[in-house]
Amino acid sequence: MVRVLVEEDAILRIVPVIIDPDTPEPHRRAIADFFAFDEPDFPGWCQRVRQRLPGFYPAKVTMVRDQAALLAALGEADAVVVESLTVGPRELAAAPRLKIVQKFGALAPAVDVAACAARGVVVEVQRRRVNVAVAEQAIMLMLALGKRLCALAGVVTDAALRGAGYESDIWAEVAHPPLDRESRPYLEDTLGGGDRALLYQCSTHSAMAPWLASRADQGERLWLQYHNVTPARYFERWDRPAARAIEGARQELAMLATRAELGLAVSAYNEKELQAMGFGGTAVCPLLVDLDEYHREPDRRLFDRLRRRRDRGGDQWLFVGRFVANKCQHDLIGAFAAYRCLFDPAARLTPVGTGTQPRYRWALERLVHQLGLGRSVDFCSQLGDAQLLAHWAVADVFVCLSEHEGFCVPVLEAMELGVPVVAYAATAVPETLGDAGILVTDKAPATVAEAVAEACQPGHRRQELIERGRQRAAGFTLEQTSARLLEVVSNFTGGCG
């Protein structure tokens, strides 16, 4: 049987799943779940790969974490897969059976190619191509969402943690208001050591990642807060530079996986991704959202105008989310067109968001024109909190057909504000919504339109959706989610530090 040594790397953990039949079942399930978005039939894909590898399956795979472990295991190795470990004369001398060294990456500075060639050992390189998403990033002692960073930033501050008995400071690469008044540049941090833990908000490419890796290698405790990252394939068509940057961010995340003591996830869906990446300790801490903020007074002038428009008739659809392809506003527009044909020709749709993919936003506007929807679709961008609340106040239904969400805060907002939810059952959305809304597994326009008609029809069913939503949202109060965060912190610190 072929014996393969594989360096412990979050992405390389897929190798034993493919070629080693003795891989533990929990490991197999975690990897399959991680890759399911890009390869729904993951077991079938693995089988097709095996068929292209005659003589290489079954194999025995051993994961090695460091140089010493690699050297100790080389005696029976036929192949080695490395990302950062060295393969030189010493390693070759310890590996009489070695036939190939596969470098995970386009460059192989740690592999002595000449020494391998003299021994007849083949050296291959493989460019890293991995999907991730991009959002705002900073090192901070708080939990936040990319698009709601400023709104959520004050929920868990160093003052709040100090109030719970923890000493804390905020260090950032880039800080926006109001954090700019509370944080300092991370390169000025010279404290280090002791019982301190660094809690890192990870969601995009940053020079901070190697700095954190260095700190962890020096013995500092590293925790990582993971909201989720959108697969890069959603950026390929609309913004290729962003897609490339996202791939770099994913490599940084993999680099930190084996160094982090704890990976915090805002949903169980996200936690599975962390586990598949190789994070040892993980925990779920729901997003810290102050739901009381959604009961402030809406923008009165805008609210009065929207109310007059609603009084003229027609169901009011609302969606809140960035104008990026994974949010699938194109599917939303298609379903809305079907709804106007089948149920309510006076219905209106308001997609609210920021335009991080201008070409996609332009394509959406063109689609509206091609479908003859005219002024029934009202795109809104850069709304203030009070203006957004005005739109929530007149909405009859919140419709979300997004294909990738790590939590989906707007679903929580809708439930809190008594707006029935119709959503596509993808990624973390079913977990956030629970049984408090209508989940669809088919995005066919007529199917979605029928579900929305059910939610908008006055009567018992609509009232039931509203009440269930509010009950569900009551489980995400700031008091409860903050208590969960402090519980996790306490478990990993042994109490106040």
RODO-2510 file (C-alpha; in nm, 4 decimals, decimal comma):
residues 497
     n   res          X          Y          Z
     1     m     0,0000     0,0000     0,0000
     2     v     0,1250     0,3464    -0,0925
     3     r     0,2171     0,5610     0,2097
     4     v     0,1780     0,9380     0,1888
     5     l     0,2884     1,2056     0,4335
     6     v     0,0826     1,5271     0,4249
     7     e     0,1671     1,8476     0,6062
     8     e    -0,1075     1,9540     0,8486
     9     d    -0,2853     2,2258     0,6530
    10     a    -0,6542     2,3180     0,6558
    11     i    -0,7035     2,2570     0,2843
    12     l    -0,4724     1,9557     0,2614
    13     r    -0,6970     1,7750     0,5079
    14     i    -0,8953     1,6737     0,2001
    15     v    -0,6163     1,4359     0,0879
    16     p    -0,6865     1,1500     0,3315
    17     v    -1,0579     1,1730     0,2559
    18     i    -0,9854     1,0997    -0,1092
    19     i    -0,7238     0,8252    -0,0868
    20     d    -0,7231     0,6798     0,2656
    21     p    -1,0223     0,4501     0,3360
    22     d    -0,9371     0,4520     0,7089
    23     t    -1,0052     0,8252     0,7445
    24     p    -1,2402     0,8759     1,0454
    25     e    -1,6019     0,9365     0,9512
    26     p    -1,6301     1,2729     1,1389
    27     h    -1,3345     1,3981     0,9347
    28     r    -1,5037     1,2816     0,6128
    29     r    -1,8331     1,4496     0,7003
    30     a    -1,6675     1,7790     0,7948
    31     i    -1,4692     1,7951     0,4695
    32     a    -1,7739     1,6967     0,2611
    33     d    -1,9789     1,9687     0,4290
    34     f    -1,7064     2,2261     0,3722
    35     f    -1,6854     2,1528    -0,0021
    36     a    -2,0583     2,0889    -0,0537
    37     f    -2,1261     2,4368    -0,1877
    38     d    -1,8885     2,3883    -0,4811
    39     e    -1,9328     2,0091    -0,5115
    40     p    -2,2777     1,8934    -0,3862
    41     d    -2,1980     1,5304    -0,4755
    42     f    -1,8705     1,5270    -0,2868
    43     p    -1,8509     1,1450    -0,2420
    44     g    -1,9106     1,1038    -0,6154
    45     w    -1,6405     1,3560    -0,6935
    46     c    -1,3957     1,1681    -0,4676
    47     q    -1,4772     0,8446    -0,6495
    48     r    -1,4103     1,0048    -0,9879
    49     v    -1,0752     1,1335    -0,8638
    50     r    -0,9812     0,7845    -0,7404
    51     q    -1,0585     0,6409    -1,0808
    52     r    -0,8010     0,8766    -1,2295
    53     l    -0,5400     0,7538    -0,9802
    54     p    -0,4847     0,3844    -1,0597
    55     g    -0,2498     0,2257    -0,8092
    56     f    -0,2799     0,5167    -0,5675
    57     y    -0,5977     0,4084    -0,3914
    58     p    -0,6193     0,2791    -0,1275
    59     a    -0,3280     0,4555     0,0390
    60     k    -0,2190     0,5216     0,3969
    61     v    -0,2049     0,8940     0,4773
    62     t    -0,0233     1,0345     0,7788
    63     m    -0,0655     1,4021     0,8680
    64     v     0,2480     1,5681     1,0068
    65     r     0,2436     1,8978     1,1935
    66     d     0,6087     2,0014     1,2034
    67     q     0,9568     1,9302     1,0677
    68     a     1,0425     1,6791     1,3413
    69     a     0,7268     1,4776     1,2749
    70     l     0,8001     1,4776     0,9015
    71     l     1,1561     1,3550     0,9535
    72     a     1,0435     1,0810     1,1915
    73     a     0,7849     0,9436     0,9488
    74     l     0,9834     0,9557     0,6235
    75     g     1,1219     0,6016     0,6520
    76     e     0,8195     0,4368     0,4912
    77     a     0,6930     0,7282     0,2803
    78     d     0,6395     0,6907    -0,0942
    79     a     0,5133     1,0466    -0,1409
    80     v     0,5190     1,3731     0,0524
    81     v     0,2821     1,6702     0,0252
    82     v     0,4148     1,9877     0,1896
    83     e     0,3095     2,3495     0,2180
    84     s     0,5864     2,5064     0,4279
    85     l     0,8000     2,2164     0,5572
    86     t     1,1514     2,1557     0,4226
    87     v     1,2593     1,8682     0,2029
    88     g     1,6363     1,8670     0,1649
    89     p     1,9324     1,6263     0,1812
    90     r     1,8616     1,5290     0,5421
    91     e     1,5011     1,4427     0,4656
    92     l     1,5939     1,2569     0,1471
    93     a     1,8471     1,0466     0,3375
    94     a     1,5725     0,9436     0,5779
    95     a     1,3334     0,8478     0,2957
    96     p     1,4671     0,5508     0,0948
    97     r     1,1267     0,4841    -0,0675
    98     l     1,0397     0,8428    -0,1583
    99     k     0,9375     0,8907    -0,5225
   100     i     0,7632     1,2286    -0,5363
   101     v     0,7385     1,5567    -0,3430
   102     q     0,4247     1,7576    -0,4088
   103     k     0,4493     2,1244    -0,3081
   104     f     0,1139     2,2862    -0,2263
   105     g     0,1862     2,6247    -0,3824
   106     a     0,3363     2,7600    -0,7037
   107     l     0,6833     2,8172    -0,5510
   108     a     0,8998     2,5627    -0,3706
   109     p     1,1775     2,7504    -0,1890
   110     a     1,1844     2,4943     0,0957
   111     v     1,2330     2,1993    -0,1393
   112     d     1,5869     2,1237    -0,2591
   113     v     1,4954     2,0523    -0,6218
   114     a     1,8542     1,9684    -0,7243
   115     a     1,8981     1,7175    -0,4409
   116     c     1,5649     1,5576    -0,5310
   117     a     1,6635     1,5324    -0,8961
   118     a     1,9938     1,3651    -0,8020
   119     r     1,7962     1,1046    -0,6074
   120     g     1,5421     1,0593    -0,8863
   121     v     1,2631     1,2107    -0,6755
   122     v     1,0088     1,4041    -0,8802
   123     v     0,9081     1,7511    -0,7552
   124     e     0,5698     1,8928    -0,8548
   125     v     0,4056     2,2234    -0,7632
   126     q     0,0361     2,3054    -0,7377
   127     r    -0,0981     2,6585    -0,7379
   128     r    -0,3361     2,7191    -0,4478
   129     r    -0,6888     2,7909    -0,5724
   130     v    -0,9339     2,8253    -0,2873
   131     n    -1,2669     3,0101    -0,2493
   132     v    -1,3328     3,2681     0,0204
   133     a    -1,5109     3,5909     0,0719
   134     v    -1,4235     3,9426     0,1439
   135     a    -1,5547     4,1791     0,4085
   136     e    -1,4088     4,4273     0,6562
   137     q    -1,1342     4,3009     0,8852
   138     a    -0,9832     4,4235     1,2109
   139     i    -0,8406     4,2844     1,5269
   140     m    -1,0880     4,3802     1,7947
   141     l    -1,2399     4,2471     2,1101
   142     m    -1,5901     4,2401     1,9726
   143     l    -1,8068     4,0518     1,7280
   144     a    -1,9427     4,2186     1,4171
   145     l    -2,0698     4,1669     1,0631
   146     g    -1,8915     4,3216     0,7688
   147     k    -2,1814     4,5309     0,6415
   148     r    -2,2958     4,6176     0,9966
   149     l    -1,9483     4,6717     1,1423
   150     c    -2,0025     5,0253     1,2683
   151     a    -2,3520     4,9521     1,3961
   152     l    -2,2402     4,6429     1,5880
   153     a    -1,8962     4,7639     1,6899
   154     g    -2,0163     4,9215     2,0109
   155     v    -2,2030     4,6135     2,1295
   156     v    -1,8994     4,4379     2,2768
   157     t    -1,6321     4,6934     2,3578
   158     d    -1,3276     4,6671     2,5752
   159     a    -1,5283     4,8618     2,8355
   160     a    -1,7999     4,5938     2,8297
   161     l    -1,5446     4,3180     2,8751
   162     r    -1,3752     4,5138     3,1521
   163     g    -1,7148     4,5422     3,3176
   164     a    -1,7302     4,1610     3,3174
   165     g    -1,3895     4,1462     3,4864
   166     y    -1,1584     4,1158     3,1843
   167     e    -0,8747     4,3475     3,0961
   168     s    -0,8988     4,4333     2,7265
   169     d    -0,7764     4,6689     2,4580
   170     i    -0,8586     4,7129     2,0897
   171     w    -0,5878     4,6943     1,8236
   172     a    -0,6745     4,7517     1,4577
   173     e    -0,5221     4,7665     1,1119
   174     v    -0,7878     5,0138     0,9955
   175     a    -1,0427     5,1602     1,2356
   176     h    -1,3628     5,3400     1,1360
   177     p    -1,5830     5,5513     1,3623
   178     p    -1,6649     5,4943     1,6404
   179     l    -1,3745     5,2480     1,6845
   180     d    -1,1145     5,5047     1,5830
   181     r    -1,1584     5,6670     1,9247
   182     e    -1,1104     5,3409     2,1140
   183     s    -0,8448     5,1521     1,9157
   184     r    -0,4752     5,1777     1,8382
   185     p    -0,2659     5,0580     1,5398
   186     y    -0,1806     4,6925     1,5881
   187     l     0,1879     4,7448     1,5073
   188     e     0,2141     4,9568     1,8221
   189     d     0,1230     4,6544     2,0336
   190     t     0,4363     4,5567     2,2234
   191     l     0,2689     4,4023     2,5270
   192     g     0,2706     4,0312     2,4467
   193     g     0,3013     3,7354     2,6778
   194     g     0,1180     3,6678     2,9992
   195     d    -0,2338     3,5308     2,9963
   196     r    -0,3458     3,7586     2,7148
   197     a    -0,5512     3,6239     2,4247
   198     l    -0,5744     3,7945     2,0860
   199     l    -0,9277     3,7821     1,9424
   200     y    -0,9074     3,8372     1,5677
   201     q    -1,1968     3,9365     1,3402
   202     c    -1,1040     3,7493     1,0243
   203     s    -1,2771     3,8117     0,6946
   204     t    -1,0395     3,9491     0,4315
   205     h    -0,6781     3,9651     0,3158
   206     s    -0,4619     4,1579     0,5629
   207     a    -0,1016     4,2159     0,6587
   208     m    -0,2178     4,1468     1,0115
   209     a    -0,2477     3,7719     0,9473
   210     p     0,1268     3,6918     0,9326
   211     w     0,1811     3,9241     1,2295
   212     l    -0,0731     3,7222     1,4267
   213     a     0,0849     3,3959     1,3128
   214     s     0,4202     3,5225     1,4390
   215     r     0,2689     3,6193     1,7733
   216     a     0,1091     3,2758     1,8051
   217     d     0,4398     3,1080     1,7206
   218     q     0,5934     3,3068     2,0052
   219     g     0,3446     3,1573     2,2464
   220     e     0,0605     3,4095     2,2545
   221     r    -0,2932     3,2728     2,2645
   222     l    -0,4833     3,3371     1,9422
   223     w    -0,8605     3,3260     1,9088
   224     l    -1,0355     3,3889     1,5789
   225     q    -1,3865     3,5250     1,5187
   226     y    -1,5315     3,3890     1,1950
   227     h    -1,8433     3,5381     1,0455
   228     n    -1,7973     3,3432     0,7215
   229     v    -1,6537     3,4242     0,3840
   230     t    -1,8373     3,4190     0,0519
   231     p    -1,6991     3,1769    -0,2100
   232     a    -1,4749     3,3561    -0,4560
   233     r    -1,6610     3,2153    -0,7557
   234     y    -1,9299     3,4750    -0,6915
   235     f    -1,6692     3,7434    -0,7643
   236     e    -1,5002     3,5853    -1,0691
   237     r    -1,7448     3,7201    -1,3258
   238     w    -1,7961     4,0602    -1,1724
   239     d    -1,4704     4,1551    -0,9960
   240     r    -1,1686     3,9329    -1,0660
   241     p    -0,9163     4,1357    -0,8617
   242     a    -1,1427     4,0957    -0,5599
   243     a    -1,1639     3,7226    -0,6265
   244     r    -0,7829     3,6973    -0,6274
   245     a    -0,7586     3,8923    -0,3035
   246     i    -1,0158     3,6613    -0,1523
   247     e    -0,8086     3,3563    -0,2398
   248     g    -0,5157     3,5148    -0,0576
   249     a    -0,7365     3,5719     0,2446
   250     r    -0,8327     3,2065     0,2451
   251     q    -0,4680     3,1033     0,2530
   252     e    -0,4166     3,3318     0,5515
   253     l    -0,7101     3,1718     0,7281
   254     a    -0,5634     2,8278     0,6661
   255     m    -0,2297     2,9498     0,8011
   256     l    -0,3943     3,0612     1,1257
   257     a    -0,6084     2,7489     1,1655
   258     t    -0,3373     2,5366     1,3243
   259     r    -0,2174     2,8258     1,5386
   260     a    -0,5496     2,9363     1,6845
   261     e    -0,6542     2,8039     2,0224
   262     l    -1,0194     2,8850     1,9577
   263     g    -1,2372     2,9530     1,6558
   264     l    -1,5587     3,1421     1,7332
   265     a    -1,8433     3,1041     1,4844
   266     v    -2,1714     3,2931     1,4664
   267     s    -2,3578     2,9814     1,3527
   268     a    -2,3209     2,6045     1,3593
   269     y    -2,2814     2,6205     0,9811
   270     n    -1,9761     2,8408     1,0240
   271     e    -1,8418     2,6176     1,2996
   272     k    -1,8411     2,3195     1,0624
   273     e    -1,6303     2,5200     0,8192
   274     l    -1,3817     2,6044     1,0933
   275     q    -1,3584     2,2386     1,1916
   276     a    -1,3013     2,1364     0,8306
   277     m    -1,0221     2,3927     0,8064
   278     g    -0,8435     2,2304     1,0977
   279     f    -0,9362     2,4495     1,3935
   280     g    -0,8987     2,2455     1,7110
   281     g    -1,1271     2,4230     1,9596
   282     t    -1,4444     2,5807     1,8261
   283     a    -1,7590     2,7316     1,9748
   284     v    -2,0761     2,8971     1,8483
   285     c    -2,1515     3,2497     1,9703
   286     p    -2,4542     3,4070     1,7975
   287     l    -2,4097     3,7580     1,6680
   288     l    -2,4335     4,0332     1,9243
   289     v    -2,7135     4,2538     1,7926
   290     d    -2,8948     4,5132     2,0020
   291     l    -3,2510     4,4479     1,8864
   292     d    -3,3759     4,7513     2,0789
   293     e    -3,2079     4,9674     1,8141
   294     y    -3,4682     4,8518     1,5601
   295     h    -3,7489     5,0104     1,7585
   296     r    -3,6268     5,3662     1,7207
   297     e    -3,8302     5,6273     1,5349
   298     p    -3,8057     5,5866     1,1542
   299     d    -3,7346     5,8756     0,9210
   300     r    -4,0735     6,0478     0,9372
   301     r    -4,0705     6,2177     0,5976
   302     l    -3,9663     5,8993     0,4161
   303     f    -4,2091     5,6878     0,6162
   304     d    -4,5028     5,9145     0,5281
   305     r    -4,4129     5,8986     0,1571
   306     l    -4,3773     5,5197     0,1605
   307     r    -4,7021     5,4797     0,3538
   308     r    -4,8938     5,6897     0,0988
   309     r    -4,7521     5,4735    -0,1766
   310     r    -4,8505     5,1550     0,0063
   311     d    -5,2009     5,2868     0,0634
   312     r    -5,2472     5,2918    -0,3134
   313     g    -5,2345     4,9092    -0,3034
   314     g    -4,9874     4,6329    -0,3859
   315     d    -4,7824     4,4014    -0,1647
   316     q    -4,4472     4,5472    -0,0586
   317     w    -4,1458     4,3142    -0,0996
   318     l    -3,8237     4,4046     0,0814
   319     f    -3,4727     4,2619     0,0660
   320     v    -3,1708     4,4016     0,2535
   321     g    -2,8202     4,2945     0,1505
   322     r    -2,5171     4,4026    -0,0499
   323     f    -2,5470     4,4081    -0,4287
   324     v    -2,3212     4,1073    -0,4833
   325     a    -2,3908     3,7932    -0,6825
   326     n    -2,4219     3,5518    -0,3882
   327     k    -2,7200     3,7542    -0,2609
   328     c    -2,8962     3,6536    -0,5854
   329     q    -3,1015     3,9682    -0,6381
   330     h    -3,1382     3,8462    -0,9979
   331     d    -3,3407     3,5485    -0,8709
   332     l    -3,5380     3,7847    -0,6493
   333     i    -3,6297     4,0029    -0,9467
   334     g    -3,7344     3,6973    -1,1480
   335     a    -3,9603     3,5724    -0,8673
   336     f    -4,1043     3,9208    -0,8251
   337     a    -4,1918     3,9376    -1,1952
   338     a    -4,3742     3,6051    -1,1629
   339     y    -4,5597     3,7326    -0,8556
   340     r    -4,6874     4,0365    -1,0432
   341     c    -4,8114     3,8125    -1,3243
   342     l    -4,9688     3,5458    -1,1024
   343     f    -5,0905     3,7276    -0,7913
   344     d    -5,0536     4,1031    -0,7629
   345     p    -4,9786     4,3304    -1,0626
   346     a    -4,9464     4,6271    -0,8240
   347     a    -4,6748     4,4688    -0,6066
   348     r    -4,3514     4,6571    -0,5452
   349     l    -3,9972     4,5384    -0,4686
   350     t    -3,7338     4,7372    -0,2775
   351     p    -3,3810     4,5881    -0,2767
   352     v    -3,1702     4,7800    -0,0242
   353     g    -2,7924     4,7510    -0,0094
   354     t    -2,4495     4,8830    -0,0943
   355     g    -2,2916     4,8333    -0,4349
   356     t    -1,9696     4,6397    -0,3858
   357     q    -2,0072     4,4910    -0,7367
   358     p    -2,1055     4,7825    -0,9671
   359     r    -2,1242     4,5606    -1,2761
   360     y    -2,3649     4,3266    -1,1003
   361     r    -2,5803     4,6194    -0,9877
   362     w    -2,5922     4,7440    -1,3475
   363     a    -2,6938     4,3954    -1,4672
   364     l    -2,9783     4,3941    -1,2141
   365     e    -3,1109     4,7249    -1,3403
   366     r    -3,0922     4,5952    -1,6971
   367     l    -3,2844     4,2827    -1,5941
   368     v    -3,5589     4,4987    -1,4439
   369     h    -3,5842     4,6830    -1,7752
   370     q    -3,5864     4,3616    -1,9819
   371     l    -3,8695     4,2163    -1,7707
   372     g    -4,0751     4,5316    -1,8104
   373     l    -4,0949     4,5937    -1,4361
   374     g    -4,0370     4,9668    -1,4694
   375     r    -4,0822     5,1655    -1,1499
   376     s    -4,2175     4,8694    -0,9537
   377     v    -3,8576     4,7962    -0,8468
   378     d    -3,6919     5,0656    -0,6368
   379     f    -3,3186     5,0144    -0,5743
   380     c    -3,1971     5,1903    -0,2588
   381     s    -2,8370     5,2405    -0,1462
   382     q    -2,6543     5,4109     0,1385
   383     l    -2,9575     5,4436     0,3643
   384     g    -2,9233     5,5685     0,7193
   385     d    -3,0648     5,3644     1,0052
   386     a    -3,3790     5,5761     1,0328
   387     q    -3,4404     5,5534     0,6572
   388     l    -3,4014     5,1751     0,6617
   389     l    -3,6485     5,1544     0,9493
   390     a    -3,9001     5,3440     0,7358
   391     h    -3,8742     5,0740     0,4675
   392     w    -3,9129     4,8006     0,7277
   393     a    -4,2248     4,9750     0,8623
   394     v    -4,4125     4,9459     0,5308
   395     a    -4,2845     4,6029     0,4197
   396     d    -4,5369     4,3202     0,3834
   397     v    -4,2762     4,0479     0,3378
   398     f    -3,8988     4,0005     0,3487
   399     v    -3,7794     3,7774     0,0638
   400     c    -3,4241     3,6387     0,0692
   401     l    -3,2968     3,4122    -0,2111
   402     s    -2,9290     3,4410    -0,1151
   403     e    -2,7162     3,1325    -0,1742
   404     h    -2,4488     3,2019     0,0854
   405     e    -2,4978     3,3452     0,4342
   406     g    -2,2989     3,2872     0,7497
   407     f    -2,5900     3,4073     0,9635
   408     c    -2,8075     3,6634     0,7751
   409     v    -2,8795     3,9504     1,0118
   410     p    -3,1647     4,0917     0,7951
   411     v    -3,3629     3,7719     0,8642
   412     l    -3,3274     3,8461     1,2363
   413     e    -3,4267     4,2077     1,1751
   414     a    -3,7395     4,0999     0,9884
   415     m    -3,8458     3,8608     1,2645
   416     e    -3,7922     4,1246     1,5333
   417     l    -3,9961     4,3806     1,3390
   418     g    -4,2876     4,1489     1,2626
   419     v    -4,2265     4,1112     0,8893
   420     p    -4,2922     3,7565     0,7581
   421     v    -3,9899     3,5903     0,5972
   422     v    -3,9667     3,3820     0,2805
   423     a    -3,6127     3,2538     0,2296
   424     y    -3,4114     3,0100     0,0245
   425     a    -3,2908     2,7233     0,2429
   426     a    -2,9157     2,7635     0,1915
   427     t    -2,6083     2,7705     0,4193
   428     a    -2,6909     2,9263     0,7597
   429     v    -3,0321     3,0724     0,6734
   430     p    -3,2398     2,7715     0,7934
   431     e    -3,0482     2,7772     1,1213
   432     t    -3,1191     3,1472     1,1772
   433     l    -3,4836     3,1341     1,0680
   434     g    -3,5815     2,8054     1,2318
   435     d    -3,9548     2,7400     1,1905
   436     a    -4,0385     3,1097     1,2054
   437     g    -4,0723     3,1632     0,8302
   438     i    -4,1264     2,9928     0,4970
   439     l    -3,8208     2,8130     0,3578
   440     v    -3,8105     2,7187    -0,0092
   441     t    -3,5721     2,4618    -0,1542
   442     d    -3,6523     2,5539    -0,5146
   443     k    -3,5897     2,9042    -0,6482
   444     a    -3,8162     2,8620    -0,9510
   445     p    -3,9977     3,1974    -0,9854
   446     a    -4,3462     3,0453    -0,9590
   447     t    -4,2481     2,8465    -0,6476
   448     v    -4,1160     3,1556    -0,4710
   449     a    -4,4152     3,3600    -0,5825
   450     e    -4,6557     3,1051    -0,4297
   451     a    -4,4658     3,1120    -0,0990
   452     v    -4,4779     3,4921    -0,0905
   453     a    -4,8502     3,4875    -0,1653
   454     e    -4,8968     3,2564     0,1344
   455     a    -4,7032     3,4971     0,3584
   456     c    -4,8893     3,8067     0,2342
   457     q    -5,2429     3,6681     0,2466
   458     p    -5,4209     3,8232     0,5483
   459     g    -5,5370     3,5675     0,7983
   460     h    -5,4244     3,3054     1,0465
   461     r    -5,1160     3,1864     0,8544
   462     r    -4,9710     3,5349     0,8182
   463     q    -5,0311     3,6161     1,1845
   464     e    -4,8702     3,2854     1,2821
   465     l    -4,5557     3,3749     1,0840
   466     i    -4,5374     3,7156     1,2519
   467     e    -4,5751     3,5700     1,6018
   468     r    -4,3264     3,2887     1,5409
   469     g    -4,0772     3,5381     1,4061
   470     r    -4,0965     3,7572     1,7125
   471     q    -4,0648     3,4541     1,9401
   472     r    -3,7585     3,3399     1,7451
   473     a    -3,5979     3,6838     1,7608
   474     a    -3,6519     3,6901     2,1372
   475     g    -3,3863     3,4194     2,1611
   476     f    -3,1241     3,6593     2,0211
   477     t    -3,1499     3,9415     2,2716
   478     l    -2,8267     4,1191     2,3524
   479     e    -2,8490     3,9972     2,7109
   480     q    -2,8606     3,6325     2,6005
   481     t    -2,5956     3,6506     2,3281
   482     s    -2,3582     3,8528     2,5460
   483     a    -2,3951     3,5943     2,8214
   484     r    -2,3042     3,3221     2,5714
   485     l    -1,9916     3,5114     2,4621
   486     l    -1,8768     3,5644     2,8194
   487     e    -1,9455     3,1981     2,8956
   488     v    -1,7155     3,0909     2,6112
   489     v    -1,4488     3,3403     2,7137
   490     s    -1,4693     3,2168     3,0734
   491     n    -1,4436     2,8522     2,9649
   492     f    -1,1254     2,9206     2,7726
   493     t    -0,9648     3,1532     3,0244
   494     g    -1,0666     2,9770     3,3444
   495     g    -1,2439     3,2907     3,4626
   496     c    -1,1673     3,6602     3,4546
   497     g    -0,8177     3,7518     3,3537
***
